[in-house]
């Protein structure tokens, strides 16, 4: 179990690292700031850490939506500096206005699944249906201290052909259940290519597990291709699509994911398709219409005709 010092240090470190990044300074939504501080303050804040964290937040967030014209900064002062437990517990129920809406999700459906049997049924049925397109897969992690060893909170799978995004919530899974999902993922690669941004190591079985099961490592196709580019920059440069990354450090283990979290996570997976075809898409058409005319004559990076 993480103590006060561990949690305080994590919160201070995350905020300090991201706000002081030299190349690409990151921003967090007000809700994500709340999530990080709520996690860090489970056992209260020491005076030095509380003051340092408050200074970081006030110096970087005072003029952003959710802070400006609101009492949020004052409430954070009560939590971080005054160490008010009443103010701390009130953070959990604080509501925030939605900051963005991706119109893609006006045409792309999504399903949120927390039951492992239903996940495996989907992976063995709906997701094995033949398609020209790969499955685009992304994950979201959890703050330190999650019971499962991978800190894997969410698996996002986008199936272009059906225009459905699946959110598999795995934060409550034990080791055996995670192993079972990883085996199902490995089996899925026999029917579909699996495209990711980076290696997504949390989806891999451990070395000893692979030996026991006589399985090879999960074969994912990395669309980042050692470019060193961030997802945000790559989808902008290659497809002219801008995405928001303010929910990166929000809490993915809450009982109900917020609107902005769902749109953020969905768009990270959709962005992989945009990078693959180097174009934006009008999803209101069936099949979806590629909007960049130059892309219609270019073979996508990952694409395989269905064989019968």
N, C-alpha and C positions, 0 to 999 in steps of 0.2 A: 504493500500500500504506500502510495506516495505521500510524503509529509508536507508540511507547510513550505519548507525551504525549497523542495523539489518543484512544487507547483508554482510558487512565486518566481523562481528562476526561469522556469519554462515560459511563463507569461512575459516576463521582462525580456528574455532572450528573443522570442518570436517577434515581438513588436519592435524591438531595437534593430534586429537584423533586417527586417523587411522595410522599415521606414528609412533606414540609413544605407540601403543598397546603393552602390555607386553607379552601376549600369542602368538598372531599371527599378526605380523606386516604386514600391507596391503600395496600394491603398487597400484598406479593409472597409467593408460596409459597417455601419453602426451596429447592426445585429451581430456581425462577426466579432467586433470589438467586445460586445456584451458577452458572447459565448466564451471568448478567451479569458476574460476577467472572471467570469463565473466559475470556470474550471480552475483557474489559478487561486481563487479565494475560498476554496472549500474549507480550509482550516484557518481562514483569516489571512491578513497580510501583515508582515512585519513593517514597522515604521519606515525603515530605509527603502525596502522594496516597494511599498505602497506609494511613497512619494516619488520614486523614480518612474514607476509605471504611469502614475498620473501625469507627470511632466511630459513623458513621451506622447501620451494620448492628447493632452491639451495642446502641445506644440504642433501636432500633425493633423488633428481632426477637428479643431474648434470651428472651422468654417465649412465643414462638409455637411451634406444633408443628413439629418438625424441628430445633429449637434446644434447647428446654428438655429437660434430661435426656439430651442427646446431646453428642457431642464436636465438633459441627459448628462452633461458634463458635471453639473452640480451633484447629481446622484452618484456619479462615479467618484467624486471627491469624498462623499460620505462613505463609500465602500472602501476606497483605497487609502485615504488619509485618516479619516475619522474611525475607520474600521467598524462601521455600523453593521451589525448582523441583520438588522431589520431591512436596511437598504440593500444589503447583499441578496437576501432571499426575494426581495421585490424585483430584482433584475430578471429572474427567471420568467416572470409573467409579463414583462414589458413587451409591448407590441411595436412593430416598426412598419412603416409604409413600404410597399413594394417599390424598388428602385429601378427595375427594368422589366421589360416583357419582350421576349423574342417571338416574332410573328410566325416563325417556323412551327411553333407549338399550337398554332391555330389549325394546322393541318396534319401535324404528326401527333399521334396519340402516345400516351405513356401509361404504364402500369407499374404500381409499387407492390412488390412481393416480399413478404417476410418469412413465408413458410418454405422450408427446404424441399419438401416433396413437390410442391408446385413449381419451384425453380427447376428441379431436375426434369419434370414433365415437359416444361416449356423448352428446355435445352435439347431434349430428345425428340420433340415433335415439331413445334412451330419453327424453331431455329435451324432445323436440319433440312427444311424445304429448299429445293434448288433455287439458286439465284445467281445472276451475273456478279453481284456485288458481295464483297466480304462483310463480315460482321465487324462493326466498329466498337471497340471495348475500352472503357476507362474505369478507373477506380478512385475512390476517396478514402482517405485514412482517418484515423481517430487520434485524439490526444493520447499522450503516454498513459499507460495504466489500464488499457482495455484488456479484458480477460483473455481474449484470443491472442496468440503470440504474434500474429501478423499485423495487428492493429488495423485490420481490414474492415471498414465500416459499410462500404457500398460498392457494388459492381454495376456499372452502367453498360448496357448492350443495345446498340442501335441497329435495327434491321431495316435497310432502305426499302426493300421490296414491299414489305408490309406496312411501312411507315409507322413503326411502333418502336418506342424506346422502353426497355425493361430496366427498372430499378430494383436490383436484388439487395435487400438490406441484410447484411451479414454480421453486424456488430455484436449480436447476441449469440453467435454460434460458438460452440466449443471446438476443440481441436478435431474431433472425429467428424463433425459436420463440415468444417472447413476442408478437411481432407476429401470428403465426399463430393463437395462442389468442385474442387480442383480436378478430381478424377472425371467428373462430368464435363468440365471444360476441355480436358485433354481428349475425351471421346468426341467432342463437338468438332475438333479440328479436322477430323476425317471427312466431314461433310462440307465445312465452310472454312475459308481463310479467315483468320482472326487478325485484325489490324489494330495496333495500339500506337500511342505516342510515347516512345521510350520503352524500356523492357518490362514494366509492370511485374516485378518479381513477386509481389504478394499473391499472384495467381498460380505460382509454381509449387508443385509438390516438393518436399524436402528430399535431399539426396538419398537418405535411408529409406524413405517411403517409395521412391522410384525403384530402388533396388528390390525392395520387398514385392512391389507390384509388377516388376519387370517392364517398366514404362520409361520412355524417353522424356526429356524435358518438353514442356509445352512450347510449341512452335508458333510464336507470334510474329507478325510482319510489322516492323518498326517504321512508321511513316516519317519519323523525324530524321532518319537516315544520316545520323552523325553530323547534322548541319549545325548543331549547337544552338539552333533557334528555339525560342519559346513557342508554345502553341499559339499564343496571342499574336506574335509577330509573324509566324509562318502562315497562318490563315489570312492575315491581312495582306502580306506580300504576295502570296500565291493565288488568292481567290478574291481579294478586295473586300473581305468580310471582317468587321470589327466585333470583338467579343469583350465582355466584361469579366475581370478576374478578381472581383472584390470579395467573393465568398470562399476563397481558397482555404482560409484557416477557420471557417465557421465550424460549429459542432455538428458532425454527421451522425451522432448517436442519439439525438433528441427523438422523443416519441413520434412527433409529426414534423416532417421537413417543411420549411417555409417555401412560399412561392418562389422567392429569389434563389433559394438553394436548388430547387427542382429545375428551374430554367437555366441556371448556371451549369449544373451537372449535365443536363440534356444537351446544351449547346457545345460543351466540350467534346461530346461524342459526335454530334452533327458536324462539327468543324473538321473532323477527320475525313469525312466524305468530301467536303469542300476542297480540302488540300489534295485529296486523291484525284479529283477531276479538275482542279484548278479553276473553280468557278462557283459562283453563287447559284442557288436553285430556286425556282418557283414551285413550291410544294403543293400548290392548289391544283396542279395538273396531274393526270394519271396516264402514263408515268410522269414523274416530276420533270419539269422543263429546265434544262441547263441554260443559264442566262448569258454566259460568256460565249459569243459565237466562235472564238478561237478554240475553245475547248471541245467543240463537237468533232473537230478533225484530229484531236490529240487522244492517243490511247491513255486511259487512266493508269496510274502507277500500279494499282492492284485491281485486277479485273479478270475473271475467267468465265468464258461461255459455259452454259449448262450443257453437260453431255448426258445423253439418254442411252 
